[in-house]
Amino acid sequence: MRVEIITPDKELFKGEAKSVTVPGVDGSMGFLNNHAPLITVLKAGDVKVITEKGEELFPVKGGVVEVMKNTVLILAE
């Protein structure tokens, strides 16, 4: 699936991933290919992206995540 993590200052990540885990306000959520469409709010924590090369962590202070058509778009603070 395609993943983009964007802050007001820069793009933190853009590429393909096997899975993504985000710190949702109601708890941690994970996304895989073909996940149902979803928009939710994030709280402070780490976004974990698992790619072919391994695992990457991106700390965020909050934001919004949108999942649609095998694309995960994270607008982070």
FIMILO-365522 format. One line per 2 residues: number of its first residue (from 1); for each residue x, z, y of N, C-alpha, C, O, CB. Coordinates in Angstrom, 2 decimals. Glycine has a CB too. Layout:
<pts>
NUM> X,Z,Y,X,Z,Y,X,Z,Y,X,Z,Y,X,Z,Y; ...
</pts>
This chain:
<pts>
1> 0.84,0.00,-1.17,0.00,0.00,0.00,0.89,0.00,1.24,2.04,0.44,1.19,-0.96,1.21,-0.01; 0.35,-0.48,2.33,1.09,-0.54,3.58,0.88,0.75,4.35,-0.23,1.27,4.42,0.66,-1.76,4.43
3> 1.96,1.28,4.93,1.89,2.55,5.66,2.55,2.38,7.03,3.63,1.80,7.14,2.57,3.70,4.87; 1.88,2.89,8.06,2.46,2.93,9.40,2.27,4.33,9.96,1.17,4.88,9.92,1.81,1.86,10.34
5> 3.36,4.92,10.47,3.31,6.22,11.14,3.80,5.98,12.56,4.96,5.64,12.78,4.17,7.32,10.39; 2.90,6.18,13.52,3.20,5.86,14.92,2.98,7.10,15.78,1.99,7.81,15.62,2.31,4.70,15.41
7> 3.93,7.36,16.69,3.79,8.41,17.70,3.70,7.72,19.06,3.95,6.52,19.15,5.00,9.44,17.64; 3.35,8.46,20.12,3.33,7.84,21.44,4.69,7.29,21.87,4.76,6.37,22.68,2.85,8.83,22.47
9> 5.77,7.84,21.33,7.12,7.44,21.72,7.72,6.33,20.88,8.43,5.47,21.40,8.01,8.62,21.65; 7.42,6.34,19.56,8.08,5.37,18.68,7.34,5.24,17.36,6.41,5.98,17.05,9.52,5.78,18.42
11> 7.79,4.27,16.59,7.27,4.06,15.24,8.19,4.79,14.27,9.38,4.48,14.20,7.17,2.53,14.89; 7.66,5.76,13.53,8.47,6.54,12.60,8.70,5.83,11.27,9.78,5.92,10.68,7.81,7.88,12.34
13> 7.67,5.11,10.80,7.77,4.44,9.50,6.82,3.26,9.48,5.71,3.32,10.01,7.45,5.41,8.34; 7.28,2.18,8.88,6.42,1.02,8.64,6.94,0.34,7.39,8.09,-0.11,7.35,6.41,0.03,9.87
15> 6.09,0.27,6.36,6.52,-0.36,5.13,5.57,-0.08,3.98,4.46,0.42,4.17,7.90,0.10,4.78; 6.04,-0.41,2.79,5.25,-0.23,1.58,5.54,1.14,0.97,6.66,1.64,1.04,5.56,-1.35,0.56
17> 4.52,1.73,0.37,4.67,3.04,-0.27,3.82,3.10,-1.54,2.83,2.39,-1.68,4.26,4.18,0.70; 4.24,3.96,-2.46,3.46,4.23,-3.67,2.35,5.22,-3.39,1.24,5.09,-3.91,4.37,4.75,-4.80
19> 2.67,6.25,-2.55,1.67,7.25,-2.20,2.02,7.90,-0.87,3.17,7.84,-0.42,1.56,8.33,-3.31; 1.01,8.51,-0.25,1.17,9.21,1.02,0.39,10.51,0.93,-0.75,10.53,0.46,0.67,8.34,2.23
21> 1.01,11.61,1.37,0.34,12.91,1.45,0.38,13.37,2.89,1.43,13.34,3.52,1.00,13.96,0.49; -0.78,13.80,3.41,-0.88,14.22,4.81,-1.46,15.62,4.91,-2.20,16.05,4.02,-1.74,13.22,5.62
23> -1.14,16.35,6.00,-1.70,17.69,6.21,-3.04,17.61,6.96,-3.06,17.70,8.19,-0.71,18.58,7.00; -4.12,17.44,6.25,-5.44,17.37,6.88,-5.90,18.73,7.35,-5.42,19.75,6.86,-6.46,16.80,5.91
25> -6.82,18.76,8.31,-7.32,20.04,8.83,-8.05,20.83,7.75,-8.13,22.06,7.84,-8.24,19.80,10.02; -8.58,20.15,6.74,-9.28,20.84,5.65,-8.41,20.99,4.41,-8.90,21.37,3.35,-10.54,20.10,5.28
27> -7.11,20.70,4.54,-6.20,20.82,3.42,-5.40,19.55,3.22,-5.68,18.53,3.85,-6.95,21.15,2.15; -4.41,19.62,2.36,-3.55,18.49,2.07,-4.33,17.39,1.36,-5.15,17.68,0.48,-2.34,18.92,1.23
29> -4.07,16.14,1.73,-4.76,14.99,1.11,-3.73,13.96,0.70,-2.75,13.73,1.41,-5.80,14.37,2.07; -3.94,13.34,-0.45,-3.06,12.29,-0.92,-3.79,10.98,-1.05,-4.98,10.94,-1.36,-2.44,12.69,-2.24
31> -3.06,9.88,-0.82,-3.64,8.54,-0.89,-2.80,7.66,-1.80,-1.57,7.66,-1.73,-3.75,7.91,0.52; -3.49,6.90,-2.65,-2.87,5.91,-3.52,-3.53,4.56,-3.23,-4.46,4.48,-2.42,-3.02,6.30,-5.04
33> -3.05,3.51,-3.88,-3.69,2.19,-3.73,-5.18,2.27,-4.02,-5.62,3.04,-4.87,-3.03,1.16,-4.66; -5.94,1.46,-3.32,-7.39,1.32,-3.50,-8.17,2.59,-3.19,-9.24,2.81,-3.76,-7.68,0.89,-4.91
35> -7.65,3.41,-2.29,-8.38,4.62,-1.87,-9.60,4.20,-1.05,-9.57,3.19,-0.36,-7.46,5.57,-1.03; -10.65,4.97,-1.13,-11.86,4.70,-0.35,-11.54,4.81,1.15,-10.66,5.58,1.54,-13.00,5.69,-0.74
37> -12.24,4.03,1.99,-12.01,4.12,3.43,-12.25,5.54,3.94,-13.16,6.23,3.50,-12.92,3.13,4.17; -11.41,5.96,4.90,-11.46,7.34,5.38,-10.81,7.43,6.75,-9.81,6.76,7.02,-10.76,8.30,4.38
39> -11.37,8.25,7.62,-10.75,8.62,8.88,-10.86,10.14,8.98,-11.94,10.70,8.81,-11.42,7.90,10.13; -9.73,10.80,9.27,-9.76,12.25,9.40,-8.68,12.72,10.36,-7.79,11.96,10.75,-9.58,12.92,8.02
41> -8.78,13.98,10.74,-7.85,14.60,11.69,-6.75,15.33,10.93,-6.98,15.91,9.87,-8.61,15.58,12.64; -5.54,15.29,11.50,-4.40,15.96,10.90,-4.05,17.22,11.68,-4.28,17.31,12.89,-3.18,15.03,10.83
43> -3.48,18.20,10.97,-2.93,19.38,11.63,-1.41,19.29,11.54,-0.87,18.36,10.94,-3.47,20.72,10.97; -0.72,20.24,12.12,0.74,20.25,12.08,1.22,20.40,10.64,0.67,21.18,9.87,1.30,21.40,12.96
45> 2.25,19.66,10.30,2.82,19.71,8.96,3.66,18.48,8.69,4.05,17.78,9.62,1.72,19.84,7.91; 3.93,18.22,7.43,4.76,17.08,7.04,3.93,16.00,6.38,3.09,16.29,5.52,5.88,17.53,6.11
47> 4.17,14.76,6.78,3.62,13.59,6.09,4.67,13.17,5.06,5.82,12.91,5.42,3.26,12.40,7.10; 4.27,13.12,3.80,5.19,12.74,2.72,4.86,11.33,2.27,3.74,11.03,1.86,5.11,13.75,1.53
49> 5.88,10.46,2.34,5.73,9.07,1.93,6.66,8.85,0.73,7.86,9.09,0.82,6.07,8.08,3.10; 6.09,8.39,-0.38,6.89,8.08,-1.56,6.99,6.57,-1.68,5.98,5.87,-1.83,6.27,8.71,-2.85
51> 8.23,6.07,-1.62,8.50,4.65,-1.72,9.30,4.37,-2.98,9.59,5.28,-3.76,9.26,4.14,-0.46; 9.65,3.11,-3.18,10.49,2.73,-4.33,11.85,3.43,-4.25,12.46,3.72,-5.27,10.69,1.19,-4.38
53> 12.32,3.71,-3.02,13.64,4.32,-2.81,13.63,5.84,-2.92,14.69,6.46,-3.00,14.18,3.92,-1.46; 12.44,6.45,-2.91,12.37,7.90,-2.99,11.33,8.47,-2.05,10.36,7.80,-1.68,13.72,8.50,-2.68
55> 11.55,9.72,-1.66,10.58,10.46,-0.86,11.12,10.67,0.56,12.29,11.00,0.75,10.25,11.82,-1.51; 10.25,10.46,1.56,10.61,10.71,2.95,9.58,11.64,3.56,8.38,11.51,3.31,10.71,9.37,3.76
57> 10.04,12.59,4.38,9.16,13.53,5.07,9.23,13.27,6.57,10.30,13.05,7.14,9.54,15.00,4.75; 8.05,13.28,7.21,7.95,13.09,8.64,7.13,14.24,9.23,5.93,14.31,8.99,7.30,11.70,8.98
59> 7.75,15.14,9.99,7.00,16.24,10.59,6.09,15.73,11.72,6.51,14.93,12.55,7.96,17.32,11.13; 4.85,16.20,11.73,3.90,15.84,12.79,3.27,17.12,13.34,3.19,18.13,12.65,2.80,14.86,12.26
61> 2.82,17.05,14.58,2.16,18.19,15.23,0.64,18.08,15.16,-0.07,18.98,15.59,2.60,18.30,16.68; 0.16,16.98,14.62,-1.27,16.71,14.53,-1.47,15.22,14.64,-0.51,14.46,14.68,-2.06,17.47,15.63
63> -2.74,14.79,14.70,-3.03,13.37,14.85,-4.25,12.95,14.07,-5.13,13.75,13.76,-1.84,12.55,14.42; -4.28,11.65,13.76,-5.41,11.05,13.06,-4.87,10.11,12.00,-3.84,9.46,12.20,-6.35,10.29,14.04
65> -5.55,10.04,10.86,-5.18,9.09,9.81,-6.39,8.22,9.49,-7.52,8.71,9.40,-4.66,9.83,8.53; -6.14,6.92,9.31,-7.17,5.98,8.90,-6.69,5.28,7.64,-5.57,4.77,7.59,-7.50,4.94,10.03
67> -7.54,5.26,6.61,-7.24,4.58,5.36,-8.28,3.48,5.19,-9.48,3.74,5.18,-7.24,5.57,4.13; -7.79,2.23,5.06,-8.71,1.11,4.88,-7.98,-0.08,4.28,-6.92,-0.47,4.77,-9.36,0.72,6.22
69> -8.53,-0.65,3.24,-8.00,-1.87,2.61,-6.51,-1.76,2.28,-5.72,-2.61,2.67,-8.22,-3.06,3.53; -6.14,-0.72,1.56,-4.75,-0.47,1.14,-3.78,-0.37,2.30,-2.61,-0.71,2.16,-4.30,-1.57,0.22
71> -4.26,0.10,3.45,-3.42,0.38,4.61,-3.69,1.80,5.08,-4.84,2.20,5.25,-3.68,-0.64,5.76; -2.61,2.56,5.27,-2.71,3.91,5.81,-2.06,3.89,7.19,-0.85,3.67,7.31,-2.02,4.97,4.85
73> -2.86,4.13,8.23,-2.37,4.15,9.60,-2.44,5.59,10.10,-3.52,6.19,10.15,-3.19,3.19,10.51; -1.28,6.14,10.49,-1.22,7.51,10.98,-0.80,7.47,12.43,0.31,7.04,12.76,-0.24,8.36,10.13
75> -1.69,7.93,13.30,-1.38,8.08,14.72,-1.06,9.55,14.94,-1.97,10.39,14.98,-2.57,7.58,15.65; 0.22,9.86,15.07,0.68,11.25,15.07,1.15,11.70,16.43,1.53,10.90,17.29,1.80,11.43,14.08
77> 1.11,13.02,16.61,1.64,13.64,17.82,3.05,14.13,17.54,3.69,14.69,18.43,0.74,14.80,18.31
</pts>
